[in-house]
Amino acid sequence: MEEEQIRETIKYSCRKCLLREMDKNAYMENLYAYIDRIEEDSKADKAVYEDRLAVCKECKYLNEGLCGACGCFVELRAVIAVNRCPYEKW
């Protein structure tokens, strides 16, 4: 499937909205849908992913799902196999 066709099949609740303008539930659904679309060979093993999230959950820099070091969504950063914690905790 060509990239343009893929984009047409992916639906977002609001592509041009700021976070503050979006329904929080819809935004989280979009984030998880994005994670689901990541190719499996790019994802960390499920156990590794859960271990990473457990470390993030105990980190003092975690703030409402965001990393205080880099500003990323920890659930998105942790799912990519090659990603690393900015504080080298995983």
PDB file of N, CA, C and O in Angstrom:
ATOM      1  N   MET A   1       0.853  -1.175   0.000  1.00  0.00           N
ATOM      2  CA  MET A   1       0.000   0.000   0.000  1.00  0.00           C
ATOM      3  C   MET A   1       0.899   1.239   0.000  1.00  0.00           C
ATOM      4  O   MET A   1       1.872   1.300   0.751  1.00  0.00           O
ATOM      5  N   GLU A   2       0.582   2.207  -0.824  1.00  0.00           N
ATOM      6  CA  GLU A   2       1.376   3.418  -0.882  1.00  0.00           C
ATOM      7  C   GLU A   2       1.132   4.281   0.350  1.00  0.00           C
ATOM      8  O   GLU A   2       0.084   4.203   0.991  1.00  0.00           O
ATOM      9  N   GLU A   3       2.135   5.112   0.664  1.00  0.00           N
ATOM     10  CA  GLU A   3       2.050   5.939   1.867  1.00  0.00           C
ATOM     11  C   GLU A   3       0.812   6.829   1.865  1.00  0.00           C
ATOM     12  O   GLU A   3       0.167   6.997   2.900  1.00  0.00           O
ATOM     13  N   GLU A   4       0.477   7.400   0.712  1.00  0.00           N
ATOM     14  CA  GLU A   4      -0.680   8.282   0.619  1.00  0.00           C
ATOM     15  C   GLU A   4      -1.973   7.527   0.927  1.00  0.00           C
ATOM     16  O   GLU A   4      -2.860   8.060   1.593  1.00  0.00           O
ATOM     17  N   GLN A   5      -2.079   6.302   0.449  1.00  0.00           N
ATOM     18  CA  GLN A   5      -3.257   5.495   0.728  1.00  0.00           C
ATOM     19  C   GLN A   5      -3.340   5.151   2.211  1.00  0.00           C
ATOM     20  O   GLN A   5      -4.425   5.130   2.791  1.00  0.00           O
ATOM     21  N   ILE A   6      -2.195   4.884   2.815  1.00  0.00           N
ATOM     22  CA  ILE A   6      -2.170   4.576   4.246  1.00  0.00           C
ATOM     23  C   ILE A   6      -2.680   5.769   5.038  1.00  0.00           C
ATOM     24  O   ILE A   6      -3.496   5.613   5.946  1.00  0.00           O
ATOM     25  N   ARG A   7      -2.204   6.953   4.699  1.00  0.00           N
ATOM     26  CA  ARG A   7      -2.647   8.152   5.404  1.00  0.00           C
ATOM     27  C   ARG A   7      -4.150   8.343   5.303  1.00  0.00           C
ATOM     28  O   ARG A   7      -4.790   8.767   6.266  1.00  0.00           O
ATOM     29  N   GLU A   8      -4.717   8.034   4.145  1.00  0.00           N
ATOM     30  CA  GLU A   8      -6.157   8.198   3.960  1.00  0.00           C
ATOM     31  C   GLU A   8      -6.955   7.234   4.817  1.00  0.00           C
ATOM     32  O   GLU A   8      -8.081   7.542   5.205  1.00  0.00           O
ATOM     33  N   THR A   9      -6.389   6.069   5.120  1.00  0.00           N
ATOM     34  CA  THR A   9      -7.130   5.085   5.905  1.00  0.00           C
ATOM     35  C   THR A   9      -7.028   5.330   7.399  1.00  0.00           C
ATOM     36  O   THR A   9      -7.844   4.813   8.163  1.00  0.00           O
ATOM     37  N   ILE A  10      -6.045   6.108   7.831  1.00  0.00           N
ATOM     38  CA  ILE A  10      -5.870   6.402   9.250  1.00  0.00           C
ATOM     39  C   ILE A  10      -6.684   7.637   9.598  1.00  0.00           C
ATOM     40  O   ILE A  10      -6.486   8.699   9.007  1.00  0.00           O
ATOM     41  N   LYS A  11      -7.583   7.509  10.535  1.00  0.00           N
ATOM     42  CA  LYS A  11      -8.456   8.613  10.925  1.00  0.00           C
ATOM     43  C   LYS A  11      -8.045   9.141  12.295  1.00  0.00           C
ATOM     44  O   LYS A  11      -7.780   8.371  13.219  1.00  0.00           O
ATOM     45  N   TYR A  12      -7.997  10.432  12.407  1.00  0.00           N
ATOM     46  CA  TYR A  12      -7.680  11.099  13.661  1.00  0.00           C
ATOM     47  C   TYR A  12      -8.899  11.885  14.095  1.00  0.00           C
ATOM     48  O   TYR A  12      -9.676  12.344  13.258  1.00  0.00           O
ATOM     49  N   SER A  13      -9.073  12.045  15.401  1.00  0.00           N
ATOM     50  CA  SER A  13     -10.219  12.805  15.870  1.00  0.00           C
ATOM     51  C   SER A  13     -10.069  14.285  15.532  1.00  0.00           C
ATOM     52  O   SER A  13     -11.061  14.970  15.285  1.00  0.00           O
ATOM     53  N   CYS A  14      -8.841  14.777  15.520  1.00  0.00           N
ATOM     54  CA  CYS A  14      -8.613  16.184  15.190  1.00  0.00           C
ATOM     55  C   CYS A  14      -7.145  16.380  14.847  1.00  0.00           C
ATOM     56  O   CYS A  14      -6.310  16.527  15.739  1.00  0.00           O
ATOM     57  N   ARG A  15      -6.831  16.383  13.576  1.00  0.00           N
ATOM     58  CA  ARG A  15      -5.431  16.472  13.145  1.00  0.00           C
ATOM     59  C   ARG A  15      -4.821  17.857  13.394  1.00  0.00           C
ATOM     60  O   ARG A  15      -3.607  17.964  13.565  1.00  0.00           O
ATOM     61  N   LYS A  16      -5.615  18.892  13.417  1.00  0.00           N
ATOM     62  CA  LYS A  16      -5.092  20.243  13.534  1.00  0.00           C
ATOM     63  C   LYS A  16      -5.429  20.912  14.862  1.00  0.00           C
ATOM     64  O   LYS A  16      -5.395  22.137  14.976  1.00  0.00           O
ATOM     65  N   CYS A  17      -5.749  20.108  15.851  1.00  0.00           N
ATOM     66  CA  CYS A  17      -6.093  20.648  17.164  1.00  0.00           C
ATOM     67  C   CYS A  17      -4.884  20.637  18.090  1.00  0.00           C
ATOM     68  O   CYS A  17      -3.999  19.789  17.969  1.00  0.00           O
ATOM     69  N   LEU A  18      -4.861  21.574  18.999  1.00  0.00           N
ATOM     70  CA  LEU A  18      -3.905  21.551  20.082  1.00  0.00           C
ATOM     71  C   LEU A  18      -4.421  20.588  21.140  1.00  0.00           C
ATOM     72  O   LEU A  18      -5.616  20.292  21.178  1.00  0.00           O
ATOM     73  N   LEU A  19      -3.542  20.100  21.990  1.00  0.00           N
ATOM     74  CA  LEU A  19      -3.959  19.180  23.041  1.00  0.00           C
ATOM     75  C   LEU A  19      -5.096  19.751  23.883  1.00  0.00           C
ATOM     76  O   LEU A  19      -6.043  19.040  24.217  1.00  0.00           O
ATOM     77  N   ARG A  20      -5.001  21.025  24.221  1.00  0.00           N
ATOM     78  CA  ARG A  20      -6.013  21.623  25.086  1.00  0.00           C
ATOM     79  C   ARG A  20      -7.374  21.723  24.416  1.00  0.00           C
ATOM     80  O   ARG A  20      -8.384  21.919  25.091  1.00  0.00           O
ATOM     81  N   GLU A  21      -7.411  21.592  23.098  1.00  0.00           N
ATOM     82  CA  GLU A  21      -8.671  21.664  22.372  1.00  0.00           C
ATOM     83  C   GLU A  21      -9.316  20.295  22.156  1.00  0.00           C
ATOM     84  O   GLU A  21     -10.463  20.207  21.717  1.00  0.00           O
ATOM     85  N   MET A  22      -8.583  19.239  22.462  1.00  0.00           N
ATOM     86  CA  MET A  22      -9.081  17.889  22.215  1.00  0.00           C
ATOM     87  C   MET A  22      -9.666  17.272  23.468  1.00  0.00           C
ATOM     88  O   MET A  22      -9.251  17.574  24.587  1.00  0.00           O
ATOM     89  N   ASP A  23     -10.633  16.405  23.258  1.00  0.00           N
ATOM     90  CA  ASP A  23     -11.157  15.582  24.329  1.00  0.00           C
ATOM     91  C   ASP A  23     -10.025  14.668  24.804  1.00  0.00           C
ATOM     92  O   ASP A  23      -9.373  14.025  23.982  1.00  0.00           O
ATOM     93  N   LYS A  24      -9.784  14.602  26.104  1.00  0.00           N
ATOM     94  CA  LYS A  24      -8.666  13.814  26.625  1.00  0.00           C
ATOM     95  C   LYS A  24      -8.783  12.344  26.258  1.00  0.00           C
ATOM     96  O   LYS A  24      -7.782  11.712  25.923  1.00  0.00           O
ATOM     97  N   ASN A  25      -9.981  11.792  26.316  1.00  0.00           N
ATOM     98  CA  ASN A  25     -10.155  10.384  25.959  1.00  0.00           C
ATOM     99  C   ASN A  25      -9.838  10.142  24.492  1.00  0.00           C
ATOM    100  O   ASN A  25      -9.202   9.144  24.153  1.00  0.00           O
ATOM    101  N   ALA A  26     -10.277  11.047  23.615  1.00  0.00           N
ATOM    102  CA  ALA A  26     -10.006  10.896  22.186  1.00  0.00           C
ATOM    103  C   ALA A  26      -8.507  10.997  21.924  1.00  0.00           C
ATOM    104  O   ALA A  26      -7.969  10.280  21.080  1.00  0.00           O
ATOM    105  N   TYR A  27      -7.835  11.889  22.650  1.00  0.00           N
ATOM    106  CA  TYR A  27      -6.395  12.033  22.440  1.00  0.00           C
ATOM    107  C   TYR A  27      -5.664  10.755  22.840  1.00  0.00           C
ATOM    108  O   TYR A  27      -4.776  10.293  22.123  1.00  0.00           O
ATOM    109  N   MET A  28      -6.033  10.193  23.971  1.00  0.00           N
ATOM    110  CA  MET A  28      -5.382   8.955  24.414  1.00  0.00           C
ATOM    111  C   MET A  28      -5.680   7.810  23.454  1.00  0.00           C
ATOM    112  O   MET A  28      -4.809   6.979  23.192  1.00  0.00           O
ATOM    113  N   GLU A  29      -6.884   7.759  22.935  1.00  0.00           N
ATOM    114  CA  GLU A  29      -7.222   6.734  21.946  1.00  0.00           C
ATOM    115  C   GLU A  29      -6.331   6.875  20.713  1.00  0.00           C
ATOM    116  O   GLU A  29      -5.874   5.877  20.154  1.00  0.00           O
ATOM    117  N   ASN A  30      -6.086   8.121  20.289  1.00  0.00           N
ATOM    118  CA  ASN A  30      -5.206   8.358  19.147  1.00  0.00           C
ATOM    119  C   ASN A  30      -3.783   7.909  19.449  1.00  0.00           C
ATOM    120  O   ASN A  30      -3.122   7.328  18.587  1.00  0.00           O
ATOM    121  N   LEU A  31      -3.309   8.166  20.646  1.00  0.00           N
ATOM    122  CA  LEU A  31      -1.957   7.766  21.032  1.00  0.00           C
ATOM    123  C   LEU A  31      -1.827   6.248  20.997  1.00  0.00           C
ATOM    124  O   LEU A  31      -0.862   5.714  20.451  1.00  0.00           O
ATOM    125  N   TYR A  32      -2.797   5.560  21.581  1.00  0.00           N
ATOM    126  CA  TYR A  32      -2.741   4.091  21.595  1.00  0.00           C
ATOM    127  C   TYR A  32      -2.935   3.507  20.198  1.00  0.00           C
ATOM    128  O   TYR A  32      -2.354   2.471  19.876  1.00  0.00           O
ATOM    129  N   ALA A  33      -3.736   4.154  19.377  1.00  0.00           N
ATOM    130  CA  ALA A  33      -3.901   3.697  17.990  1.00  0.00           C
ATOM    131  C   ALA A  33      -2.590   3.858  17.236  1.00  0.00           C
ATOM    132  O   ALA A  33      -2.231   3.010  16.419  1.00  0.00           O
ATOM    133  N   TYR A  34      -1.871   4.953  17.510  1.00  0.00           N
ATOM    134  CA  TYR A  34      -0.566   5.173  16.883  1.00  0.00           C
ATOM    135  C   TYR A  34       0.410   4.071  17.304  1.00  0.00           C
ATOM    136  O   TYR A  34       1.134   3.528  16.470  1.00  0.00           O
ATOM    137  N   ILE A  35       0.428   3.748  18.583  1.00  0.00           N
ATOM    138  CA  ILE A  35       1.300   2.689  19.089  1.00  0.00           C
ATOM    139  C   ILE A  35       0.953   1.360  18.419  1.00  0.00           C
ATOM    140  O   ILE A  35       1.844   0.594  18.051  1.00  0.00           O
ATOM    141  N   ASP A  36      -0.327   1.093  18.264  1.00  0.00           N
ATOM    142  CA  ASP A  36      -0.761  -0.154  17.623  1.00  0.00           C
ATOM    143  C   ASP A  36      -0.294  -0.246  16.173  1.00  0.00           C
ATOM    144  O   ASP A  36      -0.054  -1.343  15.668  1.00  0.00           O
ATOM    145  N   ARG A  37      -0.164   0.899  15.499  1.00  0.00           N
ATOM    146  CA  ARG A  37       0.239   0.904  14.089  1.00  0.00           C
ATOM    147  C   ARG A  37       1.746   0.768  13.892  1.00  0.00           C
ATOM    148  O   ARG A  37       2.200   0.559  12.767  1.00  0.00           O
ATOM    149  N   ILE A  38       2.518   0.879  14.950  1.00  0.00           N
ATOM    150  CA  ILE A  38       3.970   0.724  14.817  1.00  0.00           C
ATOM    151  C   ILE A  38       4.263  -0.722  14.446  1.00  0.00           C
ATOM    152  O   ILE A  38       3.691  -1.650  15.019  1.00  0.00           O
ATOM    153  N   GLU A  39       5.149  -0.904  13.494  1.00  0.00           N
ATOM    154  CA  GLU A  39       5.474  -2.257  13.044  1.00  0.00           C
ATOM    155  C   GLU A  39       6.051  -3.068  14.195  1.00  0.00           C
ATOM    156  O   GLU A  39       6.854  -2.574  14.986  1.00  0.00           O
ATOM    157  N   GLU A  40       5.625  -4.320  14.271  1.00  0.00           N
ATOM    158  CA  GLU A  40       6.007  -5.199  15.379  1.00  0.00           C
ATOM    159  C   GLU A  40       7.525  -5.342  15.512  1.00  0.00           C
ATOM    160  O   GLU A  40       8.041  -5.421  16.627  1.00  0.00           O
ATOM    161  N   ASP A  41       8.236  -5.375  14.397  1.00  0.00           N
ATOM    162  CA  ASP A  41       9.691  -5.545  14.488  1.00  0.00           C
ATOM    163  C   ASP A  41      10.396  -4.299  15.007  1.00  0.00           C
ATOM    164  O   ASP A  41      11.588  -4.348  15.311  1.00  0.00           O
ATOM    165  N   SER A  42       9.684  -3.190  15.113  1.00  0.00           N
ATOM    166  CA  SER A  42      10.247  -1.961  15.687  1.00  0.00           C
ATOM    167  C   SER A  42       9.935  -1.829  17.176  1.00  0.00           C
ATOM    168  O   SER A  42      10.530  -1.009  17.875  1.00  0.00           O
ATOM    169  N   LYS A  43       9.001  -2.641  17.648  1.00  0.00           N
ATOM    170  CA  LYS A  43       8.564  -2.550  19.038  1.00  0.00           C
ATOM    171  C   LYS A  43       9.456  -3.370  19.962  1.00  0.00           C
ATOM    172  O   LYS A  43      10.028  -4.388  19.572  1.00  0.00           O
ATOM    173  N   ALA A  44       9.551  -2.895  21.185  1.00  0.00           N
ATOM    174  CA  ALA A  44      10.224  -3.664  22.236  1.00  0.00           C
ATOM    175  C   ALA A  44       9.353  -4.870  22.580  1.00  0.00           C
ATOM    176  O   ALA A  44       8.135  -4.847  22.404  1.00  0.00           O
ATOM    177  N   ASP A  45       9.995  -5.907  23.066  1.00  0.00           N
ATOM    178  CA  ASP A  45       9.275  -7.068  23.565  1.00  0.00           C
ATOM    179  C   ASP A  45       8.299  -6.601  24.650  1.00  0.00           C
ATOM    180  O   ASP A  45       8.589  -5.660  25.389  1.00  0.00           O
ATOM    181  N   LYS A  46       7.156  -7.257  24.738  1.00  0.00           N
ATOM    182  CA  LYS A  46       6.113  -6.863  25.703  1.00  0.00           C
ATOM    183  C   LYS A  46       6.658  -6.777  27.130  1.00  0.00           C
ATOM    184  O   LYS A  46       6.338  -5.837  27.857  1.00  0.00           O
ATOM    185  N   ALA A  47       7.479  -7.753  27.536  1.00  0.00           N
ATOM    186  CA  ALA A  47       8.048  -7.746  28.896  1.00  0.00           C
ATOM    187  C   ALA A  47       8.996  -6.563  29.077  1.00  0.00           C
ATOM    188  O   ALA A  47       9.004  -5.931  30.134  1.00  0.00           O
ATOM    189  N   VAL A  48       9.784  -6.262  28.067  1.00  0.00           N
ATOM    190  CA  VAL A  48      10.709  -5.122  28.121  1.00  0.00           C
ATOM    191  C   VAL A  48       9.910  -3.829  28.228  1.00  0.00           C
ATOM    192  O   VAL A  48      10.239  -2.948  29.023  1.00  0.00           O
ATOM    193  N   TYR A  49       8.865  -3.725  27.424  1.00  0.00           N
ATOM    194  CA  TYR A  49       7.995  -2.548  27.452  1.00  0.00           C
ATOM    195  C   TYR A  49       7.408  -2.332  28.849  1.00  0.00           C
ATOM    196  O   TYR A  49       7.445  -1.219  29.375  1.00  0.00           O
ATOM    197  N   GLU A  50       6.879  -3.377  29.435  1.00  0.00           N
ATOM    198  CA  GLU A  50       6.290  -3.270  30.773  1.00  0.00           C
ATOM    199  C   GLU A  50       7.345  -2.931  31.823  1.00  0.00           C
ATOM    200  O   GLU A  50       7.069  -2.163  32.745  1.00  0.00           O
ATOM    201  N   ASP A  51       8.546  -3.491  31.698  1.00  0.00           N
ATOM    202  CA  ASP A  51       9.635  -3.161  32.622  1.00  0.00           C
ATOM    203  C   ASP A  51      10.011  -1.689  32.508  1.00  0.00           C
ATOM    204  O   ASP A  51      10.224  -1.013  33.514  1.00  0.00           O
ATOM    205  N   ARG A  52      10.089  -1.200  31.280  1.00  0.00           N
ATOM    206  CA  ARG A  52      10.412   0.217  31.064  1.00  0.00           C
ATOM    207  C   ARG A  52       9.360   1.115  31.705  1.00  0.00           C
ATOM    208  O   ARG A  52       9.691   2.092  32.377  1.00  0.00           O
ATOM    209  N   LEU A  53       8.092   0.778  31.494  1.00  0.00           N
ATOM    210  CA  LEU A  53       7.020   1.589  32.078  1.00  0.00           C
ATOM    211  C   LEU A  53       7.054   1.558  33.601  1.00  0.00           C
ATOM    212  O   LEU A  53       6.759   2.561  34.251  1.00  0.00           O
ATOM    213  N   ALA A  54       7.413   0.411  34.170  1.00  0.00           N
ATOM    214  CA  ALA A  54       7.515   0.312  35.628  1.00  0.00           C
ATOM    215  C   ALA A  54       8.611   1.245  36.154  1.00  0.00           C
ATOM    216  O   ALA A  54       8.444   1.881  37.194  1.00  0.00           O
ATOM    217  N   VAL A  55       9.725   1.320  35.432  1.00  0.00           N
ATOM    218  CA  VAL A  55      10.811   2.233  35.821  1.00  0.00           C
ATOM    219  C   VAL A  55      10.328   3.674  35.716  1.00  0.00           C
ATOM    220  O   VAL A  55      10.557   4.476  36.621  1.00  0.00           O
ATOM    221  N   CYS A  56       9.665   4.002  34.621  1.00  0.00           N
ATOM    222  CA  CYS A  56       9.158   5.363  34.427  1.00  0.00           C
ATOM    223  C   CYS A  56       8.142   5.726  35.514  1.00  0.00           C
ATOM    224  O   CYS A  56       8.126   6.854  36.008  1.00  0.00           O
ATOM    225  N   LYS A  57       7.313   4.777  35.874  1.00  0.00           N
ATOM    226  CA  LYS A  57       6.282   5.034  36.883  1.00  0.00           C
ATOM    227  C   LYS A  57       6.892   5.433  38.223  1.00  0.00           C
ATOM    228  O   LYS A  57       6.285   6.193  38.978  1.00  0.00           O
ATOM    229  N   GLU A  58       8.077   4.931  38.522  1.00  0.00           N
ATOM    230  CA  GLU A  58       8.757   5.257  39.780  1.00  0.00           C
ATOM    231  C   GLU A  58       9.667   6.481  39.662  1.00  0.00           C
ATOM    232  O   GLU A  58      10.200   6.954  40.666  1.00  0.00           O
ATOM    233  N   CYS A  59       9.847   6.990  38.456  1.00  0.00           N
ATOM    234  CA  CYS A  59      10.767   8.112  38.227  1.00  0.00           C
ATOM    235  C   CYS A  59      10.167   9.428  38.706  1.00  0.00           C
ATOM    236  O   CYS A  59       8.991   9.707  38.471  1.00  0.00           O
ATOM    237  N   LYS A  60      10.976  10.224  39.370  1.00  0.00           N
ATOM    238  CA  LYS A  60      10.485  11.510  39.885  1.00  0.00           C
ATOM    239  C   LYS A  60      10.203  12.514  38.765  1.00  0.00           C
ATOM    240  O   LYS A  60       9.543  13.526  39.000  1.00  0.00           O
ATOM    241  N   TYR A  61      10.690  12.251  37.568  1.00  0.00           N
ATOM    242  CA  TYR A  61      10.486  13.171  36.452  1.00  0.00           C
ATOM    243  C   TYR A  61       9.221  12.889  35.650  1.00  0.00           C
ATOM    244  O   TYR A  61       8.876  13.657  34.751  1.00  0.00           O
ATOM    245  N   LEU A  62       8.524  11.794  35.965  1.00  0.00           N
ATOM    246  CA  LEU A  62       7.271  11.484  35.280  1.00  0.00           C
ATOM    247  C   LEU A  62       6.217  12.493  35.713  1.00  0.00           C
ATOM    248  O   LEU A  62       6.017  12.724  36.906  1.00  0.00           O
ATOM    249  N   ASN A  63       5.549  13.088  34.738  1.00  0.00           N
ATOM    250  CA  ASN A  63       4.523  14.085  35.032  1.00  0.00           C
ATOM    251  C   ASN A  63       3.383  13.926  34.036  1.00  0.00           C
ATOM    252  O   ASN A  63       3.509  14.305  32.871  1.00  0.00           O
ATOM    253  N   GLU A  64       2.269  13.363  34.497  1.00  0.00           N
ATOM    254  CA  GLU A  64       1.078  13.182  33.677  1.00  0.00           C
ATOM    255  C   GLU A  64       1.384  12.446  32.372  1.00  0.00           C
ATOM    256  O   GLU A  64       0.897  12.821  31.305  1.00  0.00           O
ATOM    257  N   GLY A  65       2.192  11.401  32.472  1.00  0.00           N
ATOM    258  CA  GLY A  65       2.508  10.581  31.307  1.00  0.00           C
ATOM    259  C   GLY A  65       3.628  11.108  30.444  1.00  0.00           C
ATOM    260  O   GLY A  65       3.999  10.483  29.450  1.00  0.00           O
ATOM    261  N   LEU A  66       4.176  12.261  30.818  1.00  0.00           N
ATOM    262  CA  LEU A  66       5.266  12.870  30.060  1.00  0.00           C
ATOM    263  C   LEU A  66       6.575  12.770  30.824  1.00  0.00           C
ATOM    264  O   LEU A  66       6.596  12.813  32.054  1.00  0.00           O
ATOM    265  N   CYS A  67       7.663  12.636  30.082  1.00  0.00           N
ATOM    266  CA  CYS A  67       8.995  12.610  30.677  1.00  0.00           C
ATOM    267  C   CYS A  67       9.474  14.042  30.893  1.00  0.00           C
ATOM    268  O   CYS A  67       9.453  14.856  29.969  1.00  0.00           O
ATOM    269  N   GLY A  68       9.897  14.341  32.096  1.00  0.00           N
ATOM    270  CA  GLY A  68      10.396  15.674  32.406  1.00  0.00           C
ATOM    271  C   GLY A  68      11.740  15.974  31.777  1.00  0.00           C
ATOM    272  O   GLY A  68      12.137  17.137  31.701  1.00  0.00           O
ATOM    273  N   ALA A  69      12.450  14.953  31.325  1.00  0.00           N
ATOM    274  CA  ALA A  69      13.764  15.156  30.705  1.00  0.00           C
ATOM    275  C   ALA A  69      13.640  15.586  29.250  1.00  0.00           C
ATOM    276  O   ALA A  69      14.318  16.511  28.804  1.00  0.00           O
ATOM    277  N   CYS A  70      12.764  14.903  28.514  1.00  0.00           N
ATOM    278  CA  CYS A  70      12.702  15.173  27.073  1.00  0.00           C
ATOM    279  C   CYS A  70      11.321  15.617  26.598  1.00  0.00           C
ATOM    280  O   CYS A  70      11.179  16.089  25.470  1.00  0.00           O
ATOM    281  N   GLY A  71      10.300  15.470  27.447  1.00  0.00           N
ATOM    282  CA  GLY A  71       8.959  15.893  27.076  1.00  0.00           C
ATOM    283  C   GLY A  71       8.168  14.863  26.288  1.00  0.00           C
ATOM    284  O   GLY A  71       7.067  15.156  25.822  1.00  0.00           O
ATOM    285  N   CYS A  72       8.711  13.659  26.132  1.00  0.00           N
ATOM    286  CA  CYS A  72       8.019  12.630  25.355  1.00  0.00           C
ATOM    287  C   CYS A  72       6.901  11.989  26.166  1.00  0.00           C
ATOM    288  O   CYS A  72       6.855  12.110  27.391  1.00  0.00           O
ATOM    289  N   PHE A  73       6.001  11.307  25.463  1.00  0.00           N
ATOM    290  CA  PHE A  73       5.037  10.432  26.116  1.00  0.00           C
ATOM    291  C   PHE A  73       5.798   9.153  26.434  1.00  0.00           C
ATOM    292  O   PHE A  73       6.281   8.482  25.521  1.00  0.00           O
ATOM    293  N   VAL A  74       5.914   8.805  27.705  1.00  0.00           N
ATOM    294  CA  VAL A  74       6.736   7.655  28.077  1.00  0.00           C
ATOM    295  C   VAL A  74       6.219   6.357  27.462  1.00  0.00           C
ATOM    296  O   VAL A  74       7.015   5.482  27.121  1.00  0.00           O
ATOM    297  N   GLU A  75       4.916   6.217  27.315  1.00  0.00           N
ATOM    298  CA  GLU A  75       4.380   4.985  26.730  1.00  0.00           C
ATOM    299  C   GLU A  75       4.764   4.846  25.265  1.00  0.00           C
ATOM    300  O   GLU A  75       4.909   3.730  24.767  1.00  0.00           O
ATOM    301  N   LEU A  76       4.927   5.953  24.580  1.00  0.00           N
ATOM    302  CA  LEU A  76       5.369   5.915  23.187  1.00  0.00           C
ATOM    303  C   LEU A  76       6.879   5.689  23.106  1.00  0.00           C
ATOM    304  O   LEU A  76       7.341   4.890  22.293  1.00  0.00           O
ATOM    305  N   ARG A  77       7.636   6.376  23.929  1.00  0.00           N
ATOM    306  CA  ARG A  77       9.091   6.201  23.908  1.00  0.00           C
ATOM    307  C   ARG A  77       9.470   4.769  24.295  1.00  0.00           C
ATOM    308  O   ARG A  77      10.358   4.173  23.685  1.00  0.00           O
ATOM    309  N   ALA A  78       8.806   4.230  25.291  1.00  0.00           N
ATOM    310  CA  ALA A  78       9.157   2.911  25.809  1.00  0.00           C
ATOM    311  C   ALA A  78       8.832   1.784  24.836  1.00  0.00           C
ATOM    312  O   ALA A  78       9.463   0.728  24.893  1.00  0.00           O
ATOM    313  N   VAL A  79       7.877   1.981  23.959  1.00  0.00           N
ATOM    314  CA  VAL A  79       7.454   0.902  23.060  1.00  0.00           C
ATOM    315  C   VAL A  79       8.447   0.665  21.915  1.00  0.00           C
ATOM    316  O   VAL A  79       8.483  -0.432  21.358  1.00  0.00           O
ATOM    317  N   ILE A  80       9.239   1.654  21.559  1.00  0.00           N
ATOM    318  CA  ILE A  80      10.194   1.508  20.457  1.00  0.00           C
ATOM    319  C   ILE A  80      11.461   0.838  20.979  1.00  0.00           C
ATOM    320  O   ILE A  80      12.094   1.327  21.915  1.00  0.00           O
ATOM    321  N   ALA A  81      11.818  -0.273  20.372  1.00  0.00           N
ATOM    322  CA  ALA A  81      12.925  -1.100  20.868  1.00  0.00           C
ATOM    323  C   ALA A  81      14.242  -0.341  21.000  1.00  0.00           C
ATOM    324  O   ALA A  81      14.960  -0.539  21.980  1.00  0.00           O
ATOM    325  N   VAL A  82      14.573   0.507  20.058  1.00  0.00           N
ATOM    326  CA  VAL A  82      15.884   1.175  20.068  1.00  0.00           C
ATOM    327  C   VAL A  82      15.924   2.418  20.948  1.00  0.00           C
ATOM    328  O   VAL A  82      16.999   2.974  21.176  1.00  0.00           O
ATOM    329  N   ASN A  83      14.777   2.864  21.444  1.00  0.00           N
ATOM    330  CA  ASN A  83      14.753   4.059  22.286  1.00  0.00           C
ATOM    331  C   ASN A  83      15.392   3.782  23.641  1.00  0.00           C
ATOM    332  O   ASN A  83      15.421   2.644  24.111  1.00  0.00           O
ATOM    333  N   ARG A  84      15.893   4.822  24.245  1.00  0.00           N
ATOM    334  CA  ARG A  84      16.517   4.750  25.565  1.00  0.00           C
ATOM    335  C   ARG A  84      15.966   5.865  26.447  1.00  0.00           C
ATOM    336  O   ARG A  84      15.494   6.892  25.961  1.00  0.00           O
ATOM    337  N   CYS A  85      16.039   5.638  27.735  1.00  0.00           N
ATOM    338  CA  CYS A  85      15.653   6.656  28.707  1.00  0.00           C
ATOM    339  C   CYS A  85      16.696   7.767  28.690  1.00  0.00           C
ATOM    340  O   CYS A  85      17.893   7.479  28.677  1.00  0.00           O
ATOM    341  N   PRO A  86      16.266   9.040  28.691  1.00  0.00           N
ATOM    342  CA  PRO A  86      17.226  10.142  28.712  1.00  0.00           C
ATOM    343  C   PRO A  86      18.104  10.147  29.972  1.00  0.00           C
ATOM    344  O   PRO A  86      19.200  10.706  29.966  1.00  0.00           O
ATOM    345  N   TYR A  87      17.619   9.524  31.043  1.00  0.00           N
ATOM    346  CA  TYR A  87      18.395   9.430  32.281  1.00  0.00           C
ATOM    347  C   TYR A  87      19.102   8.084  32.404  1.00  0.00           C
ATOM    348  O   TYR A  87      19.644   7.745  33.455  1.00  0.00           O
ATOM    349  N   GLU A  88      19.085   7.331  31.316  1.00  0.00           N
ATOM    350  CA  GLU A  88      19.761   6.030  31.238  1.00  0.00           C
ATOM    351  C   GLU A  88      19.286   5.056  32.320  1.00  0.00           C
ATOM    352  O   GLU A  88      20.070   4.274  32.858  1.00  0.00           O
ATOM    353  N   LYS A  89      17.995   5.120  32.624  1.00  0.00           N
ATOM    354  CA  LYS A  89      17.427   4.185  33.600  1.00  0.00           C
ATOM    355  C   LYS A  89      17.001   2.888  32.935  1.00  0.00           C
ATOM    356  O   LYS A  89      16.801   1.881  33.615  1.00  0.00           O
ATOM    357  N   TRP A  90      16.858   2.898  31.608  1.00  0.00           N
ATOM    358  CA  TRP A  90      16.612   1.688  30.829  1.00  0.00           C
ATOM    359  C   TRP A  90      17.136   1.884  29.422  1.00  0.00           C
ATOM    360  O   TRP A  90      17.032   0.981  28.593  1.00  0.00           O
TER     361      TRP A  90
END
